[in-house]
Amino acid sequence: MRERGKAGQPSVDERYTQWKSLVPVLYDWLANHNLVWPSLSCRWGPQLEQATYKNRQRLYLSEQTDGSVPNTLVLANCEVVKPRVAAAEHISQFNEEARSPFVKKFKTIIHPGEVNRIRELPQNSKIVATHTDSPDVFIWDVEAQPNRHAVLGAAESRPDLTLTGHQDNAEFALAMCPTEPFVLSGGKDKSVVLWSIQDHISASATEPGSAKSPGSGSSSIKHNSSVGPRGIYQGHEDTVEDVQFCPSSAQEFCSVGDDCCLILWDARVGTSPAIKVEKAHNADLHCIDWNSHDENLILTGSADNSVRMFDRRNLTSGGVGSPIYKFEGHKAAVLCVQWSPDKSSIFGSSAEDGFLNVWDHEKVGKKKDRVGTRMPNSPPGLFFQHAGHRDKVVDFHWNASDPWTIVSVSDDCESTGGGGTLQIWRMSDLIYRPEEEVLAELEKFKSHILTCSSKT
């Protein structure tokens, strides 16, 4: 990133200063939280409390330490300020070196190894899966886990369940199923592995002396027990980097890897690929997401700096990947893509260039691309660029309880000399609302301003 400053591009510091001056204009709310250690994953948990001006919500974070203290999985309580509540001077007055008063650590779990990825179970977001540098996937009932003090030599917390089946380290590819308590993982063994948490719960529920019914959920997980896979799916020729379930099916899922392939799987027809897309990108694929509003649309992000959108009804042409569109706005490898939980055409992408881009694929090709008229160099479909991070944005998550609110984390060690940066932010609704509405509102302000000025 620093080298790019030499080629006429603004340096990281210049870019950041420019962004900071625009914060009151671009954002409805922004909270900046300086982390002691970098975080590789951030996820929203359940909403805990609703109030007049803000809601309290659980936030899950990882802490990747240097070994002087243990690696941890952190539960924080976050005060999410409601739309149109924060004043401009409030959101502009933040200090990069400080912790946000809106984020408070609630519980620490000492994790066996560093936490590379966190995923919450949609049916019960207090049940969390984590990936570390090992073949196993850990399942945690985070509310039941005891709070630990992360000091050197402290004993590791014990996961409530260990999912076994990988033959080599499974570090990043991890997904939870929206319809069933199923977990999906991929790893260096080139395999995609599927488990059901329910398999174990049912088994422990039927043991002698157990009064738990199979449907009683996580409460019947016996401490530190393990469960084997429902299926192991072979088809990739290199490390599997990300996996995702079809939003409406526990039997259909997809995966991407360092072999440049996108694979769709159907557990009902076997463990071989249902569809294999060779050359989905021109480099390693890092991330994938499946649209919950339109199940034909799948997003992929790659080390070739692009995001591609595929239609699962027409994935290939002549055996090579045939995306509907290539979104080319990043200057470095794309690390995370995610569809908005609220609007079917909106998605975000974050990359090693330090940007988190928000796109609307319906704006591609339309003459009235509002941002295109304002920003001549803006790629089609891009309508917001979050530039608050000063190094690679490793993860982000849309908030389903407050749909335009995003949490994002960056690994800023090299740029800032600190740990990482956590930001929770919501762009101004004037940016994404229909043009007619926005103009009408601005017209009202105009008449209000004229009225005020005539009185003075």
C-alpha positions in Angstrom: 0.0 0.0 0.0 2.8 2.4 0.8 4.5 1.9 -2.5 1.4 3.0 -4.3 1.9 6.5 -2.8 5.0 6.9 -4.9 3.1 6.5 -8.2 1.0 9.7 -7.8 -1.6 7.9 -5.7 -2.2 9.3 -2.3 -0.4 7.6 0.6 -2.3 5.7 3.2 -2.0 8.6 5.6 -3.2 11.2 3.0 -6.1 9.0 2.0 -7.1 8.4 5.6 -6.9 12.1 6.4 -9.1 12.9 3.4 -11.6 10.2 4.4 -11.7 11.4 8.0 -12.6 15.0 6.9 -15.6 13.5 5.0 -16.9 11.3 7.9 -19.7 13.7 9.0 -21.0 13.9 5.4 -20.8 10.2 4.5 -21.9 8.5 7.7 -25.0 8.4 9.8 -23.0 6.7 12.6 -19.4 5.5 13.0 -17.6 4.0 16.0 -13.9 3.3 15.8 -12.4 0.8 18.3 -8.7 0.3 18.5 -7.8 -3.3 19.2 -4.8 -4.5 21.3 -4.4 -7.5 19.0 -5.4 -8.1 15.3 -8.8 -9.7 14.7 -9.2 -12.1 11.8 -13.0 -12.4 12.2 -15.9 -10.4 13.4 -19.6 -11.4 13.6 -22.8 -10.0 14.9 -24.5 -12.1 17.6 -28.1 -11.8 19.0 -29.7 -8.5 19.7 -30.0 -8.2 23.5 -32.0 -5.1 24.2 -33.9 -2.4 22.4 -34.0 1.2 23.7 -35.2 4.6 22.3 -31.9 5.8 20.8 -29.8 2.6 20.6 -29.9 -1.1 20.7 -27.5 -3.5 22.6 -26.2 -6.4 20.6 -23.6 -9.1 21.1 -20.5 -9.0 18.9 -18.1 -11.9 18.4 -14.4 -11.1 17.8 -11.1 -13.0 17.7 -7.8 -11.9 19.1 -4.7 -13.1 17.4 -1.8 -12.6 19.8 2.0 -13.0 19.5 2.0 -15.8 22.1 2.8 -13.6 25.1 -0.9 -14.1 26.1 -3.3 -16.8 24.8 -5.4 -16.4 21.7 -9.0 -15.7 22.5 -12.6 -15.6 21.3 -14.2 -12.5 22.6 -17.8 -11.7 23.3 -18.5 -8.0 23.4 -21.6 -5.9 24.0 -22.1 -3.3 21.4 -24.4 -0.2 21.7 -25.7 0.3 18.1 -26.9 3.9 17.8 -30.2 4.0 15.8 -30.4 5.7 12.4 -30.5 9.5 12.4 -29.6 9.8 16.1 -25.9 10.6 16.1 -24.9 14.2 15.5 -22.3 15.1 12.9 -19.8 16.4 15.5 -20.2 13.2 17.5 -19.2 10.9 14.6 -16.4 13.1 13.6 -14.8 13.2 17.0 -13.0 9.9 17.3 -9.5 9.1 18.1 -7.6 6.3 16.2 -5.7 5.3 19.3 -8.7 5.0 21.6 -11.3 2.4 22.3 -14.9 3.1 21.6 -17.3 3.6 24.5 -19.9 1.7 22.4 -17.9 -1.6 22.5 -17.4 -3.3 25.8 -15.8 -6.7 26.4 -18.3 -9.1 28.0 -16.6 -12.5 28.1 -13.3 -14.0 27.1 -12.9 -17.6 25.9 -9.3 -18.9 25.7 -9.1 -20.6 22.3 -7.0 -23.6 21.5 -4.9 -21.9 18.8 -5.6 -18.7 16.9 -9.2 -18.0 15.7 -9.2 -17.7 11.9 -12.9 -17.6 11.4 -16.1 -17.4 13.5 -19.6 -18.4 12.3 -22.8 -18.3 14.4 -25.7 -20.8 14.0 -28.7 -19.0 12.4 -31.2 -21.1 14.5 -29.4 -20.1 17.7 -26.7 -17.4 17.4 -25.3 -18.3 20.8 -23.9 -21.4 19.2 -20.6 -20.5 17.5 -18.2 -22.4 15.3 -14.5 -21.5 15.0 -11.6 -22.5 12.7 -8.1 -22.6 13.9 -4.8 -23.9 12.4 -5.8 -27.6 12.9 -8.0 -30.1 11.1 -10.8 -29.7 13.7 -13.8 -27.3 13.9 -14.8 -26.2 17.4 -18.4 -25.6 18.5 -19.0 -23.3 21.4 -22.1 -22.6 23.5 -20.7 -19.1 24.2 -23.3 -18.1 26.8 -22.6 -21.3 28.9 -18.8 -21.0 28.5 -17.1 -19.6 31.7 -15.4 -16.2 31.4 -11.6 -16.6 31.5 -8.7 -14.4 32.3 -6.3 -14.5 29.3 -2.9 -14.6 31.0 0.2 -16.6 29.9 -0.1 -20.2 31.0 -3.8 -20.1 31.5 -5.6 -23.4 30.6 -7.5 -23.4 27.3 -11.3 -23.3 27.4 -12.8 -26.6 26.3 -15.1 -26.5 23.2 -18.5 -27.9 23.7 -18.1 -30.0 20.6 -15.3 -30.9 18.3 -16.1 -31.7 14.6 -13.6 -34.2 13.2 -13.1 -35.4 9.6 -10.4 -33.2 7.9 -7.1 -34.9 7.2 -5.1 -31.6 7.2 -5.5 -28.1 8.6 -8.8 -26.4 8.0 -8.2 -22.7 8.6 -10.7 -20.4 6.9 -13.5 -22.1 5.0 -16.5 -22.3 7.4 -20.2 -21.9 7.1 -23.4 -22.6 9.1 -26.6 -23.7 7.4 -29.7 -21.3 7.5 -32.2 -24.1 7.6 -30.7 -26.9 9.7 -28.0 -27.1 12.4 -25.4 -28.1 9.8 -21.8 -27.0 9.6 -19.6 -26.9 6.5 -15.8 -26.6 6.3 -13.0 -26.8 3.8 -9.3 -27.1 4.2 -5.8 -27.9 3.0 -6.8 -31.5 2.4 -8.8 -30.2 -0.6 -12.0 -31.6 1.0 -15.3 -30.0 1.8 -16.7 -31.6 5.0 -20.3 -31.6 6.2 -21.6 -32.2 9.8 -24.8 -32.0 11.7 -24.6 -30.8 15.2 -28.0 -32.5 15.7 -26.3 -35.9 15.1 -24.5 -35.5 18.4 -27.3 -33.9 20.3 -29.6 -36.8 19.3 -27.1 -39.4 20.2 -26.5 -37.9 23.7 -30.2 -37.4 24.2 -30.9 -41.1 23.8 -28.3 -42.3 26.2 -29.5 -43.9 29.4 -30.3 -41.4 32.1 -30.6 -38.6 29.7 -33.9 -36.7 30.0 -33.1 -34.4 27.1 -35.3 -34.7 24.0 -33.5 -34.6 20.6 -35.0 -31.1 19.9 -33.7 -29.6 23.2 -30.8 -28.0 21.3 -27.3 -27.2 22.5 -28.1 -27.8 26.2 -27.6 -31.6 25.6 -24.1 -31.2 24.2 -21.8 -33.1 26.5 -18.7 -31.2 27.3 -15.7 -31.7 24.9 -17.2 -34.6 22.9 -16.7 -35.0 19.2 -18.8 -35.8 16.2 -17.8 -37.2 12.8 -18.9 -36.0 9.4 -22.1 -36.7 7.4 -20.1 -36.4 4.2 -16.7 -35.7 2.8 -16.8 -34.1 -0.7 -13.8 -34.4 -3.0 -13.3 -32.3 -6.2 -10.9 -29.5 -5.5 -7.3 -29.8 -6.5 -5.9 -27.3 -4.0 -6.8 -25.8 -0.6 -10.5 -25.0 -0.1 -10.6 -21.3 0.9 -14.4 -20.7 1.5 -17.7 -22.6 1.6 -21.3 -21.5 1.6 -24.8 -23.2 2.0 -27.6 -22.6 -0.4 -29.9 -20.3 1.6 -32.9 -22.7 1.4 -31.2 -26.1 1.4 -29.0 -28.0 3.8 -28.2 -30.4 1.0 -26.8 -27.9 -1.5 -23.7 -25.9 -1.0 -20.7 -24.4 -2.9 -17.0 -24.0 -2.4 -14.0 -22.1 -3.9 -10.3 -22.7 -3.6 -6.8 -22.0 -4.7 -7.3 -24.2 -7.8 -9.3 -21.2 -9.3 -12.4 -23.4 -9.2 -16.0 -22.8 -8.0 -17.8 -26.0 -7.2 -21.5 -26.6 -6.5 -22.4 -29.7 -4.5 -25.6 -31.6 -3.9 -25.5 -34.1 -1.0 -28.6 -35.9 -2.3 -26.7 -37.1 -5.4 -23.3 -38.1 -3.9 -19.9 -36.7 -2.8 -18.7 -35.6 -6.3 -19.2 -32.1 -7.7 -22.7 -31.4 -9.1 -21.1 -28.6 -11.2 -17.4 -27.7 -11.4 -16.5 -24.3 -12.8 -12.9 -24.3 -14.0 -11.2 -20.9 -14.1 -13.9 -19.1 -12.2 -11.2 -16.4 -11.7 -7.6 -15.9 -13.0 -6.1 -16.6 -9.5 -6.9 -18.2 -6.1 -10.5 -17.7 -5.0 -10.7 -16.5 -1.4 -14.4 -16.0 -0.7 -17.9 -16.8 -1.8 -21.5 -15.9 -0.8 -24.9 -17.1 -2.0 -27.8 -14.5 -2.3 -30.6 -15.3 0.2 -33.1 -13.2 -1.8 -32.3 -14.6 -5.3 -30.8 -18.1 -5.1 -29.5 -18.0 -8.6 -26.9 -15.4 -7.7 -23.5 -16.3 -6.3 -20.6 -14.0 -5.6 -16.9 -14.9 -5.6 -13.8 -12.8 -4.7 -10.3 -13.6 -5.7 -6.6 -12.7 -5.6 -7.1 -11.3 -9.1 -8.6 -8.2 -7.3 -12.1 -8.8 -8.7 -15.5 -9.8 -7.5 -17.5 -11.9 -9.9 -21.2 -12.6 -10.0 -22.4 -16.0 -11.3 -25.9 -17.3 -12.2 -26.1 -20.9 -11.1 -28.3 -21.7 -14.1 -25.5 -20.8 -16.5 -22.2 -21.1 -14.8 -19.8 -22.1 -17.6 -19.2 -21.4 -21.3 -17.0 -23.9 -23.0 -16.0 -25.4 -19.6 -14.7 -22.0 -18.4 -16.4 -19.8 -15.8 -18.9 -17.5 -17.3 -19.8 -14.8 -14.8 -22.7 -12.4 -15.4 -20.5 -9.5 -14.4 -17.0 -8.7 -13.1 -16.8 -6.0 -10.5 -13.3 -4.5 -10.7 -12.9 -1.8 -8.1 -10.2 -3.2 -5.8 -6.5 -2.7 -6.2 -5.5 -5.9 -4.3 -6.8 -9.4 -3.4 -10.4 -9.6 -2.3 -10.7 -11.3 1.1 -14.4 -11.2 1.9 -17.7 -10.8 -0.1 -21.2 -10.7 1.5 -24.7 -10.0 0.2 -26.8 -7.5 2.1 -29.4 -9.3 4.3 -31.9 -6.5 3.4 -31.6 -5.6 -0.3 -31.2 -8.4 -2.9 -29.0 -6.3 -5.3 -26.6 -4.9 -2.7 -23.3 -6.5 -1.5 -20.1 -5.6 0.1 -16.5 -6.6 -0.7 -13.3 -6.0 1.3 -9.7 -6.4 0.2 -6.1 -6.1 1.0 -6.1 -2.6 -0.4 -7.8 -1.4 2.8 -11.2 -0.6 1.2 -14.6 -2.0 1.9 -16.7 -1.4 -1.2 -20.5 -1.5 -1.3 -22.1 -2.3 -4.7 -25.5 -2.4 -6.3 -25.5 -4.8 -9.2 -28.8 -3.4 -10.5 -27.0 -0.1 -11.2 -24.6 -1.7 -13.7 -25.4 -0.7 -17.2 -28.0 1.8 -16.2 -27.5 5.3 -17.6 -28.7 6.8 -14.3 -25.9 5.5 -12.2 -25.9 8.3 -9.7 -22.4 7.7 -8.3 -21.1 7.3 -11.8 -22.1 10.9 -12.6 -20.5 12.1 -9.3 -17.3 10.1 -9.5 -16.1 9.8 -13.1 -13.5 7.1 -12.3 -15.9 4.9 -10.2 -16.4 1.4 -11.6 -20.0 0.5 -12.5 -22.2 -0.6 -9.6 -19.9 0.9 -6.9 -21.9 3.4 -4.8 -20.0 3.6 -1.5 -16.4 3.1 -0.5 -15.5 2.8 3.2 -11.9 4.1 3.5 -11.6 4.1 7.3 -9.2 1.3 7.6 -5.5 1.8 7.0 -4.5 -1.7 6.0 -6.2 -4.9 4.7 -9.8 -5.4 5.7 -9.8 -9.0 6.7 -13.5 -9.4 7.6 -16.8 -7.7 7.8 -20.4 -8.5 8.6 -23.8 -6.9 7.7 -26.1 -6.5 10.7 -29.3 -8.4 10.1 -31.0 -6.6 13.0 -30.0 -3.1 11.6 -29.5 -3.8 7.9 -27.3 -0.9 6.8 -24.9 -1.2 9.8 -21.6 -3.0 9.1 -18.9 -4.2 11.4 -15.4 -4.5 9.8 -11.9 -5.4 11.1 -8.5 -4.6 9.6 -5.0 -5.8 10.4 -3.2 -2.5 10.8 -0.1 -3.6 12.6 2.3 -2.5 9.8 0.5 0.8 9.1 -0.2 2.0 12.6 2.1 0.1 14.9 -0.9 -1.0 16.8 -3.0 -4.2 16.9 -6.1 -4.0 14.6 -9.0 -1.7 14.1 -12.6 -2.5 14.6 -15.2 -0.1 13.0 -18.9 -0.2 13.2 -20.5 2.1 10.7 -23.7 3.1 8.8 -23.5 5.2 5.7 -25.9 8.2 5.4 -29.3 7.1 4.1 -29.1 9.9 1.6 -26.6 7.8 -0.3 -28.8 4.8 -1.0 -32.4 6.0 -0.8 -34.2 6.6 -4.1 -33.1 9.8 -5.8 -36.6 11.4 -5.8 -36.9 10.9 -2.0 -33.5 12.4 -1.4 -34.1 15.4 -3.6 -37.5 16.0 -2.0 -35.8 15.9 1.5 -33.0 18.2 0.5 -35.6 20.6 -1.0 -37.3 20.7 2.4 -34.0 21.6 4.0 -33.4 24.2 1.4 -36.7 26.0 2.2 -35.9 25.6 5.9 -32.5 27.2 5.5 -34.0 30.0 3.4 -36.6 30.6 6.1 -34.0 30.7 8.8 -31.7 33.1 6.9 -34.6 35.5 6.1 -35.3 35.8 9.9 -31.7 36.8 10.7 
